[in-house]
């Protein structure tokens, strides 16, 4: 009998129903699968500190050992003026030795989705990586909402385009000049679907992670993260995680604030989908991106959530809605 043919048990549990040993097993599965270190404190912040006080876990178990999980965090949203709960699909992990049967992904997803409906959660959204994207569509029933764009301010490109020195310097100067001569215009973003930001959301999304910085202005709140990217020759990148409230003017002011933060910044990045480009950011062309992030979702009850959920122009969506940055 192969490992994929064995008789797994599929169990649903809320986070507050997990035993101490089960939490340790889930942390171990995450750390080994994702090659990242998650502590017990981080686990509890992520899954317990939302407005419900728990998240939803589908577990794949063999001989008392958790070898797979499917996890959804409840999030409060406004959906066309109506307050509603959506599920943020954030993890789908299977131990490397037991990945032969893709149907196991579906079984874990199904048991969680049935429980979500009992809590009046009728829509699940996520940002699957390349390896999970096809599986999420074929087996989990996820449907594309749209692609997320990268908007950047290029302060210094020499670490990103190393082969084209000194053209990279000239390109950077040219782009900076464009930000000065761009036609300035006022524009207000209008979104029919957006998360409800409050203290519970902030604690669940960011926890006590000091890598996330907050800047408060009288008109807006900026949440950002600084990364030294080994992938890009130790370039210093500032990721704009969220701007509250999100408007074209507030996003532009946030970029200006970050430009003044430090002279050694190489790149400022905002990920989202905006119908008007801010004056001091440039949308990165598709052919410059190795991998586009595809925002997707699944309706669990069509009488409660309409197909308008799959129109990305309705969404205020950015890095704050996911956990990959």
N, C-alpha and C positions, 0 to 999 in steps of 0.2 A: 504494500500500500504506500503510495507517495504521500508526501506531506500535504499536498493540496487535496487529497481524497479523504483526509481524516474528518471525523465527526466533530465539527466545531459547534459550540453553543453560542447563540446570539442573544444578548441581553441588553435591555435598556435600563439606564439609571440616570437620575438627576445627580448633579455634582454633590449635593448635600447628602446623598444616599451612598456615596462611595466610601468604602472602608479605607483605613489608613494605608493598608498594604496595596489596595487597588490604585490609590493615588500614586504611590511610589512606582508601581508597575507602569502606569501611564506616563509618568515623567521619564522613566527609563526608556520606554518605547519611543517617545518623542526625541530624546537626546541621541539615541542610536540611529533613528531613521533620518532625522534632520541634521545630524552632526552639529547640534547646538546644545548649549547647556541651559536647561530650565530648572529653576529651584522650586521647592514646594511653595514658597511665598509667592513666586511669580505665577504658579499654577492657580493658586487660590485667588489672587488678584484678578486674573484673567477670566476665570469661570464662576466665581462666587460673588463678585462685587458689582454685578449688573443690577438693574432695578428689580428683578424677580428674586435675586439672591441665589441663583443656581443657573447652570447651563444643562444641555441635553447631550447624553453620550450613548452611542450605540457601541457595544463591546463585542469583539470576537474572541471567544475563550476556548482554550483546549487544556484539559487536565489542570484547571485552576489558574492557568496563566493567560493574561491578556496579551493577545498577539495582533489585535487590530482595533481601531477605534474610528468613529465618525462623530464629530462634535459640532454642535450648533449653539451659538450664543444669542439669547433674545435681545433685540434692540427696539427701542421705541422710535416710530417714524410718524411723520405727517404724510398722508397719502391723499392728495387732492382735498385738503382742508380737514380731513378726518384723521384722528389719532388712531394708530394701528400698531400692532407688533409684527415685526419681521424677524426672520431667523438668519443670523450671519453664519454661513457654513465656513468654518475656519480650519478644520483639520480632517484629513482622511488618511490614516496611517495603517500600514500592515507591515509586520516584521518581514525583513528581507528574505527569510527562508520560507515564507508562506504566501507568496504573491502570485502563485500560478493560476488561481481561479479568480477572474474579475467579478464573478457573481457574488463573491463575498462582500465587495464594495456595495453592491446593490442591496444585499440583505441588511447590512448595517444601516444604510440610508433609509430603507423602508421602515424599519422598526422605530427610528427616530422621527421620521415624518408623520407616522401615525400618532405618536405622542404629542407632536407639535400642535396638531389640529385640536387636541383636547384642551390646549392652553390658548386656543383661538389665534394660533400663528399659522397663517395661510399662504405665506410666501417665504421662500428661502433664496438668499443671494450669496454669491461668492466670487472669488477671483482665482480660479484654478491655474496652477502652473502648467507648463507645457506637457508634462508627463500625465497629468490628471485631466487635461482638457477634454480629450476624446472620450475617456471613460465617463466623465461627468455628463456628457451629452448622450451617449449611447445607453448607459446603464442607469444613471441617476435621473435622467430626464431633464437636465438643465438646458436652457435655451439662451442664446446670445442676447444680451441687452445692447452691448456696444463696446467699442475699443476705447481705452483710456489713452489720452494724449500726454506727451511730455512737453512742458513749457519751460524754457530755460533762459537764464541771464548768463552769458558767457563772459566772466570777468577775466579769465585767463585760460586759453585753450592749449597751451604748449604741452600739457601732460596728456591730452586726449588725442591730439593729431601730431604725434612726435615725428612722423616721417616727412612732414611738409614744412619743416622749419626753413626760412622765417615766414612762409606764407601763412602759417597758423597765427602768427602775431598780427599780420595785416588783416586777416579775416576777423580776428577778435576786435581790432580797432574799427573796422568797417561796421560790424554789428552794433558796437557801442554807439557809433555815430548815428546809425539808423534809429536807435531808441530816442535820440535827441530830435531827429527831424520827422519822426512819425507824426501823422496827423492826429492831434489830440481830440478825443471826443468822449462825451459822457455816455455811459450805458449801464443800465441796471439789469443784473441777472435775475431771471424769474424762474423759480423751480417749484414744481407741483409735488415733488417727492423729496423729502429730506429728513435726516436723522434729527432727533430731539437731543440737543446737547445740554447736559446738566452735570451735577457733581458725580452722580452714579456712573454716567457714561465716561466721564474723564478718568475716574478711578479704575474702571474696568479696562479701558483702552490703554492707558498710560501707566497705571499703577504708581509705584514709587521709583520708576526708572528715571534716573537723573540725566540720561541722555536726551530726554525730551525737555526742551526749553520753552518758556512762556514769556512773551512780551505783551504788556498791556498798554494800550493807547486809549485815549478817551473815546475813540470811535470804533475800535476793534480789538480783538484778541488774536494774537499770532502764536501758533504752536509749531516749533521747528526742531530739526535734529541735524547735528553736524557729524559728518562721516569722513574719515580718511580712507579713501578707496584704494585698496591694494590692487584691484583690477585695473585701475587707471593711474598707475605710477604714483600712488600716494596722493592723488589729487584731493583737495579739500572741497567737499560738496556739502551744501546746505539744502536739506530737503524741507520744503514747506509742507507740513503735515495738514494744517488746517488754518483757516482764517474765518473768524466769527464776528459779525455776520459776513458772509462772503458777498462782496460786491467788487466790481472792477476797480473802483477807487481804493478800497481797502486792500486788495491784493497788490496793487501798484505801490501803495504806501508801505506795505510789508516788505516788498522787494527792496525798496529804497532804504528801509531801516537795516536790512541785512547787508546791503552793500556797504553801509557805513560801519557795520559791526567789526570788520577786520579787513585789512588790506590784502591778506594772503588767501582770500577765498578764490577758488578756481571756477566754481559753477554753483548757481542757485537753480533748484528744480521744483516745479509744482506739477503734480500728476492729477489729471481730472479731465473733464470734457466741458469746454466753455464755448459758447456761440460767438463770443467776441474776444479776441486776443488782447491781453493787457498791453499797454504801450511799451513797457520795459521788459517784456518777455517775448521769446520767439518760440513758436510751435516747431518741434523737431519733425522733419519730414519722415514719412513711414520707412523709406529705404535706408535711413540712418539708424534704425532700431533693429537690433538682432532679434528681439522678441517683443511682440505687442501684448499688453495685458488685456485680456478679454473679460469684461464684466458680464456675468451670466446669472440667471435666476430660474426658479421653478414655482409655478402657482400650484398650491395644494388644494385649493377650493376655488373654482372659477366663479362661484356665486358671491365670493367675498372680495376677490382681487381681480381686476380687469386686465385685459391685454395691454392697456396703456402703461403697465409696469415695464414693458419691454421696449419702450421708446426712451433712449438714453437722454434725449433733450429734456425730458421731464425731471431728471435727477440732478440733485446737488451731490456729486460723488467725488471723493478724493481719497488720499492716503489714510485719513482718519477712519474710514469705513472698513479698513482691512488691517491686517497685522504684519504685512510684509516689509514695512518701513517703520 
